[in-house]
Amino acid sequence: MPDSRTTIAAVTTVRLVYLARLREAFGRRDEDIALMVGTRSVNAVLALLRARGGVWADELAPGRAVRVAVNHAVVSADAPLHNGDEMALLPPVTGG
């Protein structure tokens, strides 16, 4: 008898958190995003967000000063993401 199971690509869910001016620019403080195989890195998520166009593309353009923290630790753009991770986008903050 044939195997009736279907192979489904695993989905990873990551919570995105937008801080400071990014919260204002994007009009939201956070969101959950589902990632398929091949999009489980900080770089891949940034590319997905830029693809939204408009303010997303402007604020996250290459060369713009935005740091990324995963689970409260600053990481490089090639850092991997895992199910349940929190990825925060932090613009530079000035003040005194």
C-alpha positions in Angstrom: 0.0 0.0 0.0 1.4 3.5 -0.9 2.5 5.8 1.9 -0.1 8.5 2.3 2.1 10.8 4.4 2.9 14.2 2.8 6.2 15.9 3.4 5.6 19.4 4.6 8.4 22.0 4.8 9.1 22.9 8.4 8.0 26.3 9.4 9.8 28.4 12.0 8.0 31.2 13.8 10.0 34.2 15.0 8.8 37.2 16.9 10.0 40.5 15.4 10.3 43.5 17.7 10.8 47.0 16.4 12.4 49.6 18.7 12.7 53.4 18.8 12.2 55.2 15.5 11.5 51.9 13.7 8.4 51.3 15.8 7.2 54.7 14.7 8.1 54.3 11.0 6.5 50.8 10.7 3.5 51.7 12.8 3.8 48.6 14.9 5.9 47.4 17.9 6.1 43.7 16.9 4.8 40.9 14.8 5.2 37.2 14.3 6.6 36.0 11.0 6.6 32.4 9.7 9.9 31.4 7.9 10.2 28.5 5.5 13.4 26.5 5.0 16.1 28.8 3.4 14.9 32.0 5.2 16.1 31.2 8.7 18.8 33.8 9.1 18.8 37.5 10.1 19.9 38.4 6.5 17.0 36.5 5.0 14.5 38.2 7.3 15.8 41.6 6.6 15.5 40.9 2.8 11.9 39.8 3.4 11.1 43.0 5.2 12.8 45.2 2.6 10.7 43.4 -0.1 7.6 45.0 1.5 8.8 48.2 -0.1 8.2 51.8 1.0 9.3 52.7 4.5 10.5 49.1 5.1 12.9 49.3 2.2 14.1 52.8 3.2 14.6 52.1 6.9 16.3 48.7 6.4 18.3 49.6 3.2 21.9 48.2 3.1 24.2 50.7 4.8 21.5 52.0 7.2 22.6 51.8 10.8 20.4 49.1 12.3 21.6 46.5 14.8 19.9 43.2 15.3 19.5 41.3 18.6 18.3 37.7 18.8 17.0 36.7 22.2 18.6 39.9 23.7 22.1 39.3 22.3 23.4 41.5 19.5 24.2 39.2 16.5 25.7 39.4 13.0 23.6 39.4 9.9 24.4 35.8 9.1 23.1 34.6 12.5 20.7 31.7 12.3 17.1 31.8 13.6 15.3 29.1 15.4 11.6 28.5 16.2 10.5 30.8 19.0 13.4 33.2 18.7 12.9 36.9 19.2 14.6 39.2 16.7 14.8 42.8 17.7 15.7 45.6 15.3 17.5 48.5 17.0 18.4 51.8 15.3 21.2 53.8 16.8 20.2 55.9 19.8 21.6 59.3 20.6 21.1 61.4 23.7 22.8 62.6 26.8 
